Amino acid sequence: MLVGHHHARGLFDADDCRACARRAGVLDHYDHVQEEEIQLRQARQWARVARRHAHWALGCSGIGVLLALLASPW
């Protein structure tokens, strides 16, 4: 018998009581959900970086077009 549980019977937080979560069979699911949340945060971070680079590239190409127009002999 584990001592020091402060949750009602049938209710637990998998972070606080991993032994109960393992016994209830939800620890694998909890770990899977945590991994998916980490992957989602990483994907959002990569998307922000990609967007920043796309804006930079678009700005540079715009400047290039303007310089090409200024340099063209009309």
C-alpha positions as MATLAB code, in Angstrom:
seq = 'MLVGHHHARGLFDADDCRACARRAGVLDHYDHVQEEEIQLRQARQWARVARRHAHWALGCSGIGVLLALLASPW';
ca = [
       0.000    0.000    0.000;
       1.380    3.374   -0.985;
       1.321    6.086    1.648;
       0.839    9.800    1.070;
      -1.798    9.880   -1.644;
      -3.767   13.083   -1.559;
      -6.233   12.413   -4.326;
      -9.729   11.035   -4.243;
     -10.241    7.452   -5.293;
     -10.300    7.234   -9.102;
      -8.859   10.734   -9.588;
      -5.167   11.371  -10.015;
      -2.676   13.531  -11.834;
      -0.246   11.335  -13.738;
       2.614   13.727  -12.948;
       2.020   13.579   -9.215;
       1.116    9.917   -8.879;
       2.847    7.845  -11.554;
       2.350    4.627   -9.561;
      -1.430    5.066   -9.673;
      -1.303    5.999  -13.345;
       0.732    2.903  -14.139;
      -1.664    0.738  -12.137;
      -4.659    2.257  -13.932;
      -3.014    1.675  -17.313;
      -2.989    5.286  -18.473;
       0.706    6.054  -18.079;
       1.552    4.996  -21.650;
      -1.253    7.163  -23.000;
      -0.151   10.088  -20.831;
       3.454    9.764  -22.037;
       2.251    9.578  -25.659;
       0.170   12.749  -25.229;
       3.144   14.539  -23.648;
       5.372   13.560  -26.597;
       2.764   14.832  -29.072;
       2.542   18.160  -27.231;
       6.326   18.522  -27.374;
       6.294   17.751  -31.104;
       3.541   20.324  -31.649;
       5.536   23.015  -29.822;
       8.605   22.157  -31.912;
       6.586   22.281  -35.149;
       5.212   25.699  -34.209;
       8.714   26.931  -33.442;
       9.994   25.671  -36.826;
       7.016   27.331  -38.543;
       7.851   30.669  -36.890;
      11.467   30.377  -38.027;
      10.403   29.439  -41.568;
       7.992   32.366  -41.705;
      10.699   34.759  -40.549;
      13.057   33.465  -43.251;
      10.311   33.706  -45.898;
       9.663   37.346  -44.983;
      13.378   38.088  -45.151;
      13.695   36.387  -48.564;
      10.645   38.216  -49.905;
      12.060   41.551  -48.753;
      15.441   40.819  -50.332;
      13.847   39.815  -53.635;
      11.784   43.009  -53.611;
      14.914   45.075  -53.100;
      16.565   43.129  -55.924;
      13.690   43.911  -58.281;
      13.853   47.603  -57.401;
      17.603   47.695  -57.974;
      17.182   45.897  -61.296;
      14.600   48.472  -62.388;
      16.852   51.347  -61.368;
      19.828   49.865  -63.188;
      17.988   49.130  -66.419;
      18.728   51.575  -69.252;
      15.437   53.191  -70.338;
];
